[in-house]
Each structure stands twice: as structure tokens, then as C-alpha cells.
């Protein structure tokens, strides 16, 4: 009787492991049904840019735009394209508005990329009409798009672009 009790305990332990494995297998298959985004690493050779990326935005066209040392990198899900600034400056900030305009800021430059009918992009610098010399020497680190305007932030000032004119706003404590 003592031996049969030990045998039954061993049998239960032997049957418990397969039961646990079956439960784990079924549960893991259920959890796999939840979508997990695929993460893919791109090398600088693949995306035609430099090592350091400063900012990232997604446009209404579902393309990804990255602020990089080479310019704005555009990824459509299959191909990378580099849009260098005319001044060849580093793009520190990038943002997209609801209309699909891609705004970029860097040292001494702030503006947006305009898609031409031939499929080429041209950069429109919003600083061209600004007479404030300091605005031309600032590094723009952040871009915020709203329905009314686009804001470019540096450490000393903010540019407000209302889609027609550019206004320089001084930050408190910066002269």
C-alpha cells in the first residue's frame, strides 16, 4: 500500500508536466495573436545618411521623416530618400502638418519641403523674410505644427510661421 501511494504520486507528477506544457503552448499561441510591431534596424548605408538621427515624424502619407546630419530622410516603407538642406546643415527637428508639409529646423535654417508636380522636393526657407539677425544664427531644436501656425524653437527664441509670414518671439530672459 505504501509503494502504490508513492507510485500514484509519481504518476501525478509525471502527468502534471505534460499538462503544464500543453497549457503553456496553448496560452503562448493565444498571446502571439496580439500584434507586436516589427522592429527593423537600418544601417546608415541603407538609409543614405549619417549615424546620428535627431528627430522623427510621420506624415499623413504614412511616410517616416527623420532629421539627420545629411538632411531629412524620407522612408516610404520600401525606399529611403535623403532630402538635404540647401545649406547642407544638420536637421535637428522635423515635423509634419495635416496637409503633408514636412517642416525642418537646424542651424540658421527653418522651413518646409514642398513637393513639386515632377516628384521633386524643394526647400522653402521661412527665414528669408526675417530681418532679425539672431534668428539666422540660432539652432532650431524643436518644431510644433498646429492648425493656426508652425513653431520653431531654439534656446533663445521661437519662430511663429502662420503659413504666410514669420514672426520672431523672444523668450523671457534672453534679451
Secondary structure, DSSP 8 states (H G I E B T S, - for coil): -HHHHHHHHHHHHHHHHHHHHHHHHHHHHHHHTS---------HHHHTS-S-EEEEEE-TTS-EEEEETTEEEEE-SS-EEEE--TT---EEEEEE-TT--EEEEEBTEEEEEEE-TTS-EEEEETTTT---GGGGG-B--EEEE-SS-EEEE-SSEEEEE-SS-EEEEE-TT--
